[in-house]
Amino acid sequence: MRLVCAVCTICILPTPFTSRARLKVRWIGSSPTIAGSVAWRVKVFAFGSLTITRRRHPESRKALFNKILVANRGEIALRIIRAAQELGVHTVAVYSEADRLAPHVLAADEAYLIGPPPSAQSYLRADELIRVAREAGAEAIHPGYGFLSERAPFMRAVKEAGLVFIGPPADAVEAMGDKTEARKRATAAGVPVVPGTTEPLADAAEAERVAAKVGYPVLLKAAAGGGGKGMRIVRTHEETAAAFSAASREALGAFGDGSVYVEKFLEGPRHIEIQLLADQHGNVLHLGERECSIQRRHQKLIEEAPSAVLTPEERAAMGSTAVAAARAVGYEGAGTVEFLYQDGEFFFLEMNTRIQVEHPVTELVTGIDLVQWQIRVAAGERLPFTQEQIAFTGHAIECRITSEDPFNGFLPSTGRIQLLEVPTGPGVRWDGGITAGYEVGLFYDPMLAKLIVHAPTREQAIERMKRALLELRVVGVDTSVPFHLRVMDEPDFRAGRLDIKYLDRHEAELLSPGAEEMQIQAVALAAAMLEEEHRTRRSAQRMQAGSGTTRGWKQRGGWRAG
């Protein structure tokens, strides 16, 4: 038996299943169910949703929560849904009108439309997310990363609604979300910080006085946010006033808070972060470091674990320092403390109070599922392992696959994914939020997926990543794949000679288009056009062949939207 959407008549659901409908449907047959099987469900997106309840195996573990809502989209929403389902937890997805057919929507047990494509009218609607969670009977909300994941007012609203926020306490987020407050907390906990201020600057005149005291160059940074917004490098006294005004104005627009502080600008440090995991019983552990030095405009492009330069002693020191910072704010759940590392010294940069984009590399070298432990910790479970029991195996590398043209200033690329072939094989992981036919627009972040590999050594991991990148085929939009392939062959990267200025030094060889790339684009476009022509022809043939067999299909049983 099949379930067919009346809009396109494409078969999208196999048997067996049980159902409970929120959409007018017409029963056109019957189907047996198999005891203990996992049922399926579908949404008819043009009109509403039809929920097919999953039938769970009798031997499934007792759920930590019966049901959680995932307040996100794309690859991270799908990652959370999969983690929850493996724990026996039902999942509720939310989607904007632009995401009706997104993979995370199809993967969840239920899905609800929450608004138009703009984030402010959908994924940032805290009131609507809470309303949907209560309507669906969810007990907890997982925010993923971005959107509302680090908004303390949302966390408090979730708690006031009688729900559990899967993440840290709101007070910890506020303490670490304000960068000047975070610097104060870190200093009080004995964590080394980059020389600078622990209070926002009053005006441009104070910025000039403090910069002169700290010593140029300095970095003006937004107190309320990150991601490179509200940030300016200042190298001379004459630049300070204008840079202060620009940073404050940008911070106000991005975060609603124009507060800016100053810290010493380090020339060419590494960006190394420590992954933390903490429960509600006072246990705080670190899961080693991630090297995140390959960046463009403060946005990470490639991450790996472990770092190629840290000694075991430095790893232990940075880990214990990160744990101290987390304890200082009463942290719970998964979080990351970021450091700048240079010449054997490290300095606190900031704390990210959420799951990170790059968490898979830590999962691969430790064998610990961070997303599942977020859910388990939020449900009150105690971490069953100690710091001494955490072991690191092999090397992992992650490449962020974005819909951007690296040879044209990383200009966003939009269009329909006409062909998608995902790499497989030993040690290859694909965390993706796209499928063939998916429409890539400009409403959201350009990240399509993450390609992650794991191997016994760094050298083997690099070769494995090269192989996986060559196997990956995304036709329909430009992607960052050619850039990543060039990095894998670049001598400084292969030797581990990295810092946050890496891309600046290698811009000419990594970001200049070559004849090979142009030829590849031409061949890919021709292949996509040919594939589309064949697909259209096959669809027409199926429709003609099926016109005389409708009666027999109906006799076998099925659902059709009425």
N, C-alpha and C positions, 0 to 999 in steps of 0.2 A: 504494500500500500504506500501511497505517496501523499504528501500535503502540497497543494499547488496554490501559488499566489495568483489571484484572478487578474492581477495587473499585467504580468508578463508570461504566465503559465509555465514558468520554469520549475521543474521539480527540485525542491530544496530540502526535503525531509524524508528519511527512511522510517520504517517501523522498527520496533514497537514503541507505542507511546500511550500515555493517558493525557487527558486534556482538561483545561478549564479556560473558558474563552472570555475575552473582553471585547470581542468583535463579532458582529453578526455573521455566522457561517452556516453553510448548508451541508448536512450530513449526507454523503452519497455512498456509504458503504460501511462495513464494519471491519475491525481488525483485532486479532487476538493479542493479548499481552503475555509476555513471558515473565514468570515470577522472578523477582530479584534483578531484572534487567534495568539498564539505565535508559530512561525515555528521553525524548528530545522535544524541542519547542521552536516555534517560528514567530516572527512578527510580520504582519502585512503592513508595510510602512506607509502606503498611500493613505490609509484610513485610520489606523490605530495599531493595536498590538494583540496578538493571540499568544497566550502563554501555555506551553505544554510542560507540565510539571515533571521534573526528573524523578524517576523511581530509583531509589538507592539500594545498593546491595545490602542485604540484612547484616552482613558482617562489618559494614562500615563503622569506623570509630565514632564515638559520641562527639557531636559537633561542639567546638569551642563556643561559637555563636551559631545559632540556627541560620541566620541570614545577615549579610552585610551589603551595604551600598558602596559602590566604587565611584567616587566623585571626580572622575577624570576621563580621559579619552586616549586613543592611540595605543602605542606599544606598552606603556606602563599600566593602563587599565587592563589590557589583556594579560599582562604578567601577573597582576594582582588576582584577577579572576581565576587563572589557572592554579595559583598557589592556594587560594581558598577552596577550590573544588577538590584539590588533593587532600585537604584537611576535612572534607565532608561538609563544607559550609556552602549554603546556597548564596548566589550572587545576584545583585541588582545592578544593572548598567543604566547610565543616563546618556542621552545623546542630543545634540543639536540637529536642526534640520539638515545641516551639511553632512552629518555623520550617520544618516539613517541606515546605511548598509556597511558601516565600519565593522571590522572583525571583532572588536570588543563587544559590540551590540549583539552580534550573532552568537558569541561564545557564552554570554551570561544566561542565567536561568530566567531572568526577566529584564525588560528594558523599558524606559520611560522617556518620552520626548520632553525636554525642558526648555526649549526656546529656539529662537533664530540662531544663525551661525555666529554672530559676534559673541565673543566670550562674556562680555559684560551683560549680555541678555540670556546667557545660558549657563556655562560652566562656572561663572563667578556669582551666580544667583544663590547666595547662601540660604535664603528663605525657601526657595523652591527645592533645593537639594534636601533640606530637612523635611519639608512637606512630603516629598516623594518617599523618603526613607520611612517615615511614619505610615504613609499609606500602604507601602509594600510590606510592612511588618519587619523591616530590618532592625537589628539591635545595635549596629555599629556602622560607622562611616570611615572608609579608608580614602585619604585624599590624594594618594600618589605623590607626585612632585609638581611644582608649579601651581598655578591657579590659587586655591585656598589653602594649600598645604602648610603655609607658615603664617596664617592669619589668626592671631589669638582670639579676636572677637568671634570668629566662626567656631573655634574650638569650644568657647564658652557657651555659644548658642546651641551647639550640639549636645553638650552636657545638660543644659537647662531643658532641652527637649526630651530628656530621659534616655539619650543614646550615648554610646561610647565612641569617643574619637580615637582612632587607631593611630597613635602618635604620641608625642611628648605632652606634658602638661602645658597649659597656656602660659603660666608664669615663666617656665623655662624658655619658651619660644620668645616671649617678650624680652627676657633678659639677654638672650643671645641674638635676637633679631635687630636690636638697636646696637650698632657697632661700637659706639662709645661706651655704652653700658657693658657690652661684652668685654671690651678691653679692661674696664674697671674690675669686673668679676675675675677675669683671667689673671690680672696683676695680683689681686688679693689672694688667689689660689696658688701663687708662686709660679705661674705660667709665664715664660718670657714673651714679651710683645715687642713689635717694632717700635723704636723711639717715636714719640708723637704725643698727641693730646688724648685725654680721656673725657673731654667735654666738647660739645659742638662749639665751633667758632662763632663769635658774636657778629663779626663783620669782616670786610676785606682788610681793614687796618690790623685787626688781631691776627688774621691769616699771615700778613706780612711779618709781624713781630715774631710769631711762633716759627715760621719758616726760617727766618734768619737765625733763630736760636737752635733749631734742629739741624740746620745746614742743608743747603740745596745739593741735589734735587730733592723735592718733596712730592708727596702724592696727596691731593685733595680728594676725599672720598665721602659719598653720601652715608649719613649715619643710619638711615632707615632701610637700606637695600643693598643690592649687589648686582652681579652680572655685568659689570662694567659701566652701568649707568650712574651718572652723577660723579664721575671720576675724571680727574685731570692730572697729568704730570706737569710739574712746574720746575723749570731749571734755573730761572733767574728771578731777582726781585721785581723786575719790570713786568713780568708775566703774571704775577700773583693776583693782583686785583681782578683782572679780566677773567682769569681762570676760576677764581672764587665765585664770581657772578655766574659764569657759565655752568659750573658744577652744581651750584645751589638751584639754579633755574631748572636744570635737567632733573635733579633729584626731586624737586617739587612736582614736576610733571609726571614722573615715573612712579613715585611712592606717596605723593601727597604730603611730603615732609621735605623741606629744603635744607634741613640741618646738614652741615658739612664739618668734617674734622680733618686733621692733617697728621701724616706720619712720614717718616723718612722713606724715600724711595730707594729700594735696593736695585742695583744694576745687575740684571741677569741672574736672579736666584732661580732655584727649582721650585715648582709648586707641588708639594707632597702633602697628602691628606691621610688621616687615620680614621678607619671605620670603627664605630663604637656600637655596642649592643648592651642595653641595660634593662633590667626587669623592675617590678614594683616592690621587690624585697631587698633592695640595696645592693644588688650585684651589678657591677659595671665592668665590662670587659672590652679590650680592643682586639680587632681582628686584622691587625697589620696595616700596611700602608698601600696607597695607590700613587703612582707617578702620573701627574696631570699637567706636565709642563708644555705640551704642544697645544698652543692656544692661538686663537685669532680674536683680537679685541676683547680679551678676557673671557672668551667662550672656549671651552675645552673641545678638542677635536679627536684626540686619541688618548686613551688611558691604559695603564698597565699595572700589574702587580706581580711580584714586588718591584720596588725601585731598583735600578741597576747599581746605585751607589751606596745605599745605606748598609752599614755594618749591623750585625745582630745587636750590638750594644746601643747603637743609635736608634734602631727600631724599638728596642725596649724603653729607651729614654723618651722618645716621642710618644710611644703608646701610653706610658704611665702619666705623662704630662696631659695628654688628651683625656684620660680617665679623670684626672684631677679637675680639669675644666668642666667636664660633665657633672661630676659630683657637686661642684660649686653651685650649680643651678637646679639640682634635684632632677636630673634628666632621666627619662624612661623611653624605651623603644630603640629604634635604629637612628643613628646620627653620625655626622662627620665633622671632625675638627681639621681645618685646613692650616697648613704651615708654609712659610717661606723658608727654604733651606739653602744655605750658602757657606762654603768652606767649613763644614762640620758644625755650624751653628744653625739653630732653627728658631723661628719666631711665630707666635700665634697670629693668624690672619683673621679667621672668623669661624663660626660654627654653623653648619647647615642642619637645621632641626627637622629633617625629613629623610626619606630614602633618596639616594642620589641616582642620577642617570647611570653612572658608571658602576653601580653595585655588583653587576654580574662578574666582574673580574675577581672581586673578593670572594664571591660564592664559589668560583671555580678553584681557587687555590686553597680554600679552607673546607669546602664541602658543606658549608652551612647556608641554608636557605634563609636569607635575610627577610624576605617578604613574609614567609610563613611565620618567622619568629616575631615580626611586628604584630601579626594577628594573635599569636599565642601569648605574647607579653601583655597585650591589651586586654586579653581575657583573664589575666591574673596568673598565668603560668610562671614558674620559676625556671631560670636558665639551668639546665642540667649539667653543664660543663664548667670547668674552671679555666682561668687564664693559662695555667700550665698544660691543660689538655688540648688547647687550640694549636693545631699543627698546620704548616704551610707546605703545599706540594706543587712543584712545577711553576710554570709561568703562564700568565694570561694577558691577552691584549684585546682591547675593544676599539673598534672604529665606528664612529657615528655616521650613519648613512643618511645624508640630508638631501633634500630636493633643491640643491643649489649648484650653480655653475662655478666651479673653482677657478676656471680660467677667465672669468668675467667678473672679478670682484666678489665672488660667492653670491651673485645675484639670484634671488629666489626663482625657481622654475615651477610652473604650474601646468596641469594637463591631466590626462587620463592614463593610468598605468595600463598599457596595452599588453605587456608581457612581463611576468615575474618568475624567475627561476632562482630558487634559494639554494646556496651551497650546503652540502651535507658531508658526511664522512667523520672519521675519528676526531674528537676534540673540537668540533665546530658547533657553535650555538647561534641561533638567529632569534632575536627578540624584535619582532616586527609588528607594525600596526597597519599594514597595507596588504591588499590582494590585487590580482589582475582585475581590471575594471574599476579600481578605486580612483576617485577624482581628487587630485591634489590642488588645493586652493591656497589663498593668501590669508585665511582667517586665523591660522594657528602656526605654531612653531614648525619650521621646515624639516624637522627630524622625522624620517620615515621609519627607521629601524636602527638596531645596533647589531653589528656583527662581532662576535666574540670567539676567540680561540684559546685553547689550553694545550700545553705541551710540556714535556719534562724540562726543557731549557728555554731561555729567551731566544736563542738562535733558531731553535726548532719552532717556537711560537711564531716568529717572524715569517719563516718559510710557510708555515701552515696558513697564516693570514694571507700571504700572497696567493696561495692556491685558492683559498676561499673567495677572495676578491675577484679572481679571474673567473671563477665559476658563477659568481653572482651576475644575473642579467636583470636589469630594470629598464624597460623600454617605455617611453612616453614622456619622461621628464629627464632633465639633466640631474646628475647626482654627484656626490663627492667621491665616488669610487676611484676615478683616475688620480685624484690627489693622494688618496691613501696608498695606492699602488706605488706612486713615486716615493712617498715617505719610506715605505718598506725597503726600498733599494738605496736610500740615501746613506752615505757612509757614516755621518755623525750619528744618525738615529741608530744604525746597526751597532755602533760602538757604544751607545748609551750616553753620548755627549749632548745632554739636553739642558735647556733652561727656558724660561718664559719668552726669551728673545729668539728662540730657534727659528720660528717662521719668518721673522724679519731678516735673519741672516741668509735664509735659503729661499727667499721669495722668488728670485729669478728662475731657479731650476725647478721649483715645485709648482709654481702658479702661472707659468707661461705656456700657452697652448702650442702644441707641436703638430706636425703633419699627421702623425699616427692617430692623435685624438680626433682630428677632423675626419679622417678616413673611417674610424670606428663609428662616429656619429652618423655619417652618411650610410654606412652599411646597416646600422641599427634601425635607422628611419625606414630604409627600404624593406628590411625584414618585417618591421611592425606593420607597414602598409600591406605587405603581402599576406601576413597572418590575419589581418582584419578582413581582407577580401575573402580568404578561405573560410573564416568564421561566419561571415554573412551568408556565403553560399551554402555552407553546411546547415545553418539555421533554416534557410528557405527550404532546403531539401527535407529536413525533419518535419517542418510544418506541413508540407505536401504529403509526406508519407503517413503522418499521423492523423490526417483529416478523416480517414475512413476507419480508425480504430478507437474512437472515443467511447463507443458503446462497450467494447470489451474492457477498456480501462475502468470504466465506472463499475462494471460488474465485479471487479477485483476489490473495490473499496477505496475510499480516499476522502480527503477534505478539499473543499473548494470554497473560496470566499464568496458569500452570497450578496 
